[in-house]
Amino acid sequence: MTVYVKEGSESVLSGLSKMKTAMIEDYNRFMPENPAMCEEYTNGISVEYGRKYIKIITSRHGGNVSVWGFIVGVANDKRFKKGDLLNPAGYNAPARNAARGNILDGGYAINWTGPLYRNNLR
């Protein structure tokens, strides 16, 4: 299952909101007959702001926590643009091999498990 975020955003907060809505929509499609799990997924999404990256965390049943992805939060990164979606390399760092989309530009695909590899609609 995949949800496409076609529209761009004026701000990081707006882009985060659209991305989170798409994540929840995709999970609801994945678990259409279990509203309790859909609510648990929705309530388990959290955002942590670091110096360079914004970390998106999901909590699941039983308290399991995982990093969904990272967003570049600065404009002076040498390789990526502000708003670029990156997969996690681990709990505290993104994989810096390729951006999976940009929350400010729009035109990217995601699913509830994380940003999808090179799925731009541009």
KEPA-343633 format. One record per atom (N, C-alpha, C): residue in one letter; x, y, z; residue number from 1; atom name. Coordinates in steps of 0.02 Angstrom, whole numbers. Atoms other than C-alpha are relative to their C-alpha. Layout:
BEGIN
  res      c1      c2      c3    n  atom
    a       X       Y       Z  NUM    CA
...
end
This chain:
BEGIN
  res      c1      c2      c3    n  atom
    m      42     -58       0    1     N
    m       0       0       0    1    CA
    m      45      62       0    1     C
    t     -40     -60       7    2     N
    t      62     172     -42    2    CA
    t     -47      60      -4    2     C
    v      36     -63       4    3     N
    v       0     349     -18    3    CA
    v      47      52     -31    3     C
    y     -39     -52      34    4     N
    y      60     491    -130    4    CA
    y     -17      68      29    4     C
    v       9     -69     -23    5     N
    v      85     665     -60    5    CA
    v      20      43     -59    5     C
    k     -13     -37      62    6     N
    k      69     773    -215    6    CA
    k      16      73      12    6     C
    e      -7     -71     -11    7     N
    e      59     947    -142    7    CA
    e      62      17      42    7     C
    g     -56     -25     -39    8     N
    g     207    1045     -77    8    CA
    g     -27      37      61    8     C
    s      19     -35     -61    9     N
    s     207    1144      85    9    CA
    s      42      63       7    9     C
    e     -35     -63     -12   10     N
    e     255    1320     136   10    CA
    e      49      -5      58   10     C
    s     -41       5     -60   11     N
    s     331    1265     302   11    CA
    s      13     -73      17   11     C
    v     -15      68     -23   12     N
    v     409    1113     383   12    CA
    v     -58     -28      40   12     C
    l      56      24     -40   13     N
    l     264    1103     505   13    CA
    l     -59     -23     -43   13     C
    s      53      18      46   14     N
    s     138    1100     364   14    CA
    s      18     -65     -37   14     C
    g     -23      60      33   15     N
    g     241     969     272   15    CA
    g      -3     -61      45   15     C
    l       5      55     -49   16     N
    l     252     862     429   16    CA
    l     -72     -22       9   16     C
    s      71      16      -9   17     N
    s      64     872     450   17    CA
    s     -27     -40     -59   17     C
    k      23      37      60   18     N
    k      32     814     270   18    CA
    k      30     -70      -1   18     C
    m     -33      65       0   19     N
    m     159     674     288   19    CA
    m     -32     -46      52   19     C
    k      30      40     -53   20     N
    k      84     615     453   20    CA
    k     -71     -23     -21   20     C
    t      67      19      25   21     N
    t     -91     617     376   21    CA
    t       5     -57     -50   21     C
    a      -9      54      49   22     N
    a     -27     509     233   22    CA
    a      20     -65      33   22     C
    m     -21      60     -38   23     N
    m      57     388     354   23    CA
    m     -62     -34      31   23     C
    i      60      26     -34   24     N
    i    -106     368     451   24    CA
    i     -49     -28     -51   24     C
    e      44      25      52   25     N
    e    -208     349     291   25    CA
    e      23     -68     -25   25     C
    d     -26      64      24   26     N
    d     -93     210     231   26    CA
    d     -10     -55      52   26     C
    y      10      51     -52   27     N
    y    -102     120     399   27    CA
    y     -74     -20       5   27     C
    n      72      15      -2   28     N
    n    -292     133     400   28    CA
    n     -21     -45     -58   28     C
    r      13      45      56   29     N
    r    -294      51     228   29    CA
    r      28     -70      15   29     C
    f     -32      64     -17   30     N
    f    -179     -86     295   30    CA
    f     -40     -38      52   30     C
    m      38      30     -54   31     N
    m    -288    -119     448   31    CA
    m     -72      25       2   31     C
    p      66     -31       3   32     N
    p    -464     -70     393   32    CA
    p     -51     -28      49   32     C
    e      50      31     -44   33     N
    e    -554    -188     509   33    CA
    e      22      -1      73   33     C
    n     -24      -3     -69   34     N
    n    -459    -146     668   34    CA
    n       9      72      22   34     C
    p      -5     -71     -19   35     N
    p    -499      31     726   35    CA
    p      43      12      61   35     C
    a     -42      -9     -60   36     N
    a    -410       4     892   36    CA
    a      74       4     -18   36     C
    m     -70      -2      22   37     N
    m    -244     -32     806   37    CA
    m      14      64     -40   37     C
    c      -9     -62      38   38     N
    c    -270     116     689   38    CA
    c       8      59      47   38     C
    e      -6     -53     -50   39     N
    e    -296     229     838   39    CA
    e      67      -4      37   39     C
    e     -64       9     -34   40     N
    e    -143     156     925   40    CA
    e      58      24     -44   40     C
    y     -52     -24      46   41     N
    y     -36     189     770   41    CA
    y       0      76      -3   41     C
    t       6     -73       4   42     N
    t    -101     367     755   42    CA
    t      28      34      62   42     C
    n     -23     -29     -62   43     N
    n     -68     405     937   43    CA
    n      74     -14      14   43     C
    g     -69      19     -12   44     N
    g     104     323     929   44    CA
    g      51      37     -42   44     C
    i     -47     -39      42   45     N
    i     179     442     800   45    CA
    i      24      60      40   45     C
    s     -28     -58     -34   46     N
    s     297     568     878   46    CA
    s      57      29     -41   46     C
    v     -51     -37      36   47     N
    v     421     696     816   47    CA
    v      51      27      50   47     C
    e     -54     -27     -41   48     N
    e     590     740     893   48    CA
    e      43      45     -44   48     C
    y     -40     -48      37   49     N
    y     685     894     836   49    CA
    y      72       0      25   49     C
    g     -70      -2     -17   50     N
    g     874     883     833   50    CA
    g      33      60     -33   50     C
    r     -37     -56      30   51     N
    r    1011    1003     775   51    CA
    r      -7       1     -76   51     C
    k       1       4      74   52     N
    k    1009     942     593   52    CA
    k     -61     -36     -27   52     C
    y      52      43      25   53     N
    y     869     816     579   53    CA
    y     -62       0      45   53     C
    i      63      12     -36   54     N
    i     689     791     628   54    CA
    i     -13     -74      -3   54     C
    k       9      73      -4   55     N
    k     661     612     686   55    CA
    k     -74     -16       9   55     C
    i      69      23      -5   56     N
    i     492     528     658   56    CA
    i       2     -69      32   56     C
    i       0      62     -39   57     N
    i     459     390     785   57    CA
    i     -70     -29       2   57     C
    t      64      33      -8   58     N
    t     320     262     789   58    CA
    t       4     -49      58   58     C
    s       6      48     -55   59     N
    s     265     163     942   59    CA
    s     -52     -50     -19   59     C
    r      48      52      17   60     N
    r     177      -1     923   60    CA
    r     -21     -38      62   60     C
    h      27      41     -54   61     N
    h      83    -125    1029   61    CA
    h      55     -29      43   61     C
    g     -49      27     -45   62     N
    g     180    -177    1181   62    CA
    g      57      49      15   62     C
    g     -51     -50     -14   63     N
    g     284     -17    1185   63    CA
    g      61      -3     -45   63     C
    n     -56       1      47   64     N
    n     399     -62    1039   64    CA
    n       4      68     -35   64     C
    v     -12     -65      31   65     N
    v     475      98     971   65    CA
    v      49      -9     -58   65     C
    s     -46       3      56   66     N
    s     555     119     801   66    CA
    s       2      68     -36   66     C
    v      -7     -62      38   67     N
    v     618     261     693   67    CA
    v     -29     -11     -69   67     C
    w      32       4      65   68     N
    w     508     286     541   68    CA
    w      44      31     -54   68     C
    g     -43     -35      47   69     N
    g     626     408     457   69    CA
    g      25      66      28   69     C
    f     -27     -65     -20   70     N
    f     717     573     465   70    CA
    f     -16      51     -54   70     C
    i       9     -55      47   71     N
    i     688     742     384   71    CA
    i      57      49      12   71     C
    v     -54     -49      -6   72     N
    v     830     863     349   72    CA
    v     -32      65      23   72     C
    g      31     -59     -30   73     N
    g     790    1013     458   73    CA
    g      40      64      -9   73     C
    v     -42     -59      10   74     N
    v     928    1133     402   74    CA
    v       9      13     -75   74     C
    a      -9     -19      70   75     N
    a     960    1228     242   75    CA
    a      73      -5     -22   75     C
    n     -71       0      17   76     N
    n    1150    1211     250   76    CA
    n      31     -69      -3   76     C
    d     -28      68       7   77     N
    d    1170    1022     229   77    CA
    d      38      -3     -66   77     C
    k     -41       2      60   78     N
    k    1307     985     103   78    CA
    k     -28     -44     -55   78     C
    r      25      47      49   79     N
    r    1212     845      16   79    CA
    r     -75       5     -14   79     C
    f      73       2       6   80     N
    f    1026     866      47   80    CA
    f     -31      69      11   80     C
    k      38     -62      -9   81     N
    k     895    1004      41   81    CA
    k     -41      -5      64   81     C
    k      46      -3     -57   82     N
    k     791    1059     189   82    CA
    k     -66     -33     -20   82     C
    g      63      35      14   83     N
    g     638     947     197   83    CA
    g       8     -68     -31   83     C
    d     -11      66      30   84     N
    d     719     794     117   84    CA
    d     -16     -57      49   84     C
    l      16      60     -39   85     N
    l     653     626     181   85    CA
    l      57     -50      -6   85     C
    l     -54      50       0   86     N
    l     787     501     232   86    CA
    l     -22     -60      41   86     C
    n      12      61     -40   87     N
    n     772     321     290   87    CA
    n      48      -1      58   87     C
    p     -47       5     -57   88     N
    p     850     279     458   88    CA
    p      56     -50     -14   88     C
    a     -56      47       0   89     N
    a    1022     199     466   89    CA
    a       0     -36      67   89     C
    g       5      27     -67   90     N
    g     990     168     650   90    CA
    g     -47      46      39   90     C
    y      46     -39     -41   91     N
    y     896     244     795   91    CA
    y      19      74       1   91     C
    n     -22     -69      -8   92     N
    n    1001     402     801   92    CA
    n      27      34     -63   92     C
    a     -30     -30      60   93     N
    a    1058     432     622   93    CA
    a     -37     -23     -64   93     C
    p      31      18      64   94     N
    p     985     437     446   94    CA
    p      49     -34     -47   94     C
    a     -40      26      55   95     N
    a    1046     341     296   95    CA
    a       8      58     -49   95     C
    r     -13     -59      42   96     N
    r    1128     476     191   96    CA
    r      17     -19     -72   96     C
    n     -14      22      68   97     N
    n    1129     380      27   97    CA
    n     -45      34     -52   97     C
    a      46     -32      48   98     N
    a     975     458     -57   98    CA
    a     -62      25      35   98     C
    a      63     -27     -26   99     N
    a     826     567     -19   99    CA
    a     -58     -40     -29   99     C
    r      59      37      22  100     N
    r     658     480     -31  100    CA
    r     -58      45     -19  100     C
    g      50     -50      15  101     N
    g     562     639     -66  101    CA
    g      15      62      41  101     C
    n     -10     -62     -37  102     N
    n     544     813       7  102    CA
    n     -68      25      23  102     C
    i      65     -20     -27  103     N
    i     404     869     122  103    CA
    i     -19      71     -20  103     C
    l      16     -68      22  104     N
    l     418    1049      59  104    CA
    l     -19       2     -73  104     C
    d      14       2      71  105     N
    d     415    1006    -126  105    CA
    d     -62     -41     -18  105     C
    g      54      46      16  106     N
    g     284     867    -119  106    CA
    g      22     -48     -55  106     C
    g     -15      47      55  107     N
    g     274     734    -255  107    CA
    g      40     -60      23  107     C
    y     -35      59     -25  108     N
    y     331     586    -150  108    CA
    y     -50     -52      24  108     C
    a      42      55     -23  109     N
    a     262     418     -99  109    CA
    a      28     -27      65  109     C
    i     -20      30     -63  110     N
    i     264     344      75  110    CA
    i     -50     -55      18  110     C
    n      49      45     -31  111     N
    n     185     204     172  111    CA
    n      11       2      75  111     C
    w      -1      -5     -73  112     N
    w     157     174     356  112    CA
    w      65     -27      29  112     C
    t     -63      28     -25  113     N
    t     322      80     372  113    CA
    t      60      45     -11  113     C
    g     -55     -46      11  114     N
    g     430     222     306  114    CA
    g      -1      31     -69  114     C
    p      -4     -31      66  115     N
    p     479     331     159  115    CA
    p      21     -51     -52  115     C
    l     -16      47      53  116     N
    l     487     238      -5  116    CA
    l      59      24     -42  116     C
    y     -62     -15      37  117     N
    y     647     231    -107  117    CA
    y     -15      30     -68  117     C
    r       4     -34      65  118     N
    r     650     356    -251  118    CA
    r     -67      -4     -35  118     C
    n      67       1      29  119     N
    n     465     372    -281  119    CA
    n     -27      70     -10  119     C
    n      24     -67      13  120     N
    n     450     551    -338  120    CA
    n     -49       1     -58  120     C
    l      49      -6      53  121     N
    l     303     600    -446  121    CA
    l      16      57     -48  121     C
    r     -16     -58      40  122     N
    r     389     751    -522  122    CA
    r      12     -17     -72  122     C
end
